[in-house]
Amino acid sequence: MLSQHAWRTCATRRAALSRCYTSGPGTLTPKHSIYVSESTDPYFNLTFEDWLFRHKSPDEPALLLYRDSPCVVIGRNQNPWKEVNLRASRRTGIPFIRRHSGGGTVYHDLGNTNFSIHLPRASFDRHATAQVVLKAVRSMGVDANVNDRNDICVGKEKICCSAYKIVKDRAYHHGTMLISTRLDTLGELLRSGKDTMETRGVASVRSPVCNLQQYDAGVSHEKFLEAVINAYRQEYGVREEPHIVHDADGYCEIPYIREGMEVLKTWDWAFGQTPEFTYKIEKHFTWGTMAAELRSKHGVILACSFNRPEEVDGSLRMKLDTLASRLEGQRYGSVGSEISQFAKDDERIADIWAWLRIEMDS
């Protein structure tokens, strides 16, 4: 039997949830127009956004605002090995997450604020939603503009990157507004240095960025929230107060959100959704120069080939062919230990494998 305190806690959470959605036959439908998440868990916020997109009535507008603890967020059709400095990610403990929408890679921390405007597909206009955010920024006294990609800029420097998702009768425009973000960390994490990696996925467009506080030190997360909410209300005729979202209120008990958060953390989603790519690399060894070409799709190595020095002996040629063959079908960046066992018997093969492993892990 529940204690009186536990019963009250459960009742409070049920009441909070009942205010957020109505239940139907096997479905949960959000009924508010403005949501402000106080969670800083990026897995929760990205999944809550997707849940809102999938379950909100397609005929009604919705606005979601949130901040995340430090993370890198890549687009649905992007290559993490191309977009993210994975060594820096591991060293700093800042994860990367593949989101559900397309577009390029962004960096999230508590110094930026994310917005998501959901609309019926029939009335969705990327330029119009960008104008809503632009109006909010200008209301704070910052002379901003919208570029030809519908990003918000001050001069030629971006203060906000945008992405979009359209499914059946619903669409959204979401973006990350830089207010006081760590631009040094952003730069390090989004600089992979893989210029010779050619991907069939979407490549990010690199642009100079800046923070809103560089133009007005008084701009804050709270002021931006207020400005966007006011601009959204005026544009779409919404009068209701924002609904505050806490991940501890029971939202994580909703199967769609609970399971969605776990999916974002899996290898199959983070790496296994990577479009096909080819990576050409070269290295000078004491015994000669070696070039390699790795081809991968969905995070699995499809082929590996070597362009070896003409003077290498037949034994090395055979071992390189064997190494290339054994790499096929392995997870890119997570190759099994049997390759290391094979490579250790020949110093040159061991050097080549150490080089390839570093390149794939970075």
Disulfide bonds with the S-S distance in Angstrom:
none
